[in-house]
Amino acid sequence: DTAVSQTPKYLVTQMGNDKSIKCEQNLGHDTMYWYKQDSKKFLKIMFSYNNKELIINETVPNRFSPKSPDKAHLNLHINSLELGDSAVYFCASSHQGEQYFGPGTRLTVT
Amino acid sequence: AQSVTQPDIHITVSEGASLELRCNYSYGATPYLFWYVQSPGQGLQLLLKYFSGDTLVQGIKGFEAEFKRSQSSFNLRKPSVHWSDAAEYFCAVGALYGQNFVFGPGTRLSVLP
């Protein structure tokens, strides 16, 4: 019944590793997003994506890449992880302006 | 570019007291406005939204917000706060297709017994 789901919920890894976070939505929405929430709780959009267009926030390093195998999934790949990547990452989907958020993935880079 | 400010970083109220959380926005067109709540360790839950029409909108958990175009504000209110309302509250502004969805920095609400 979960509308937007993410896996894993927690991810601990070492610097330099490559990792992925998966996101799935069963709402039939056309647009999906990735957000980063830093230690000060500030939320910032990283990507928005629909079946036609990827919009990248220009401040996001190119080590981050979204991959969408189909309309219901938007995964986040991160290469060469750095300490500063530690944060909570939220996936979301939207319909007519309203966003629905997943539970978040807490990434810790050691 | 659109932006959202929440002037209060942290607010503490006593249980049963009234609450008002402030939100001001900057947006080039008619905004879509939202309030989300995030409990500790949890995701974001939509409290209410304003797209058009009546400027006083009702949400879940007894919250309401009023859109004031002249003041570029969308303040969140609750007449009587419950201990379970302690959380982080985010105001956000967006558009119909969401690419320009912007969150405010959040206001942390603490509730005293």
Interface residues (C-beta under 8 A of the other chain):
Chain A: T31 Y33 K40 K41 F42 L43 K44 I45 S48 I55 F90 S94 Q96 G97 E98 Q99 Y100 F101 G102 P103 G104
Chain B: Y32 F34 Y36 Q38 Q42 G43 L44 Q45 L46 K49 F51 E88 F90 A92 G94 A95 L96 Y97 G98 Q99 F101 V102 F103 P105 G106 R108
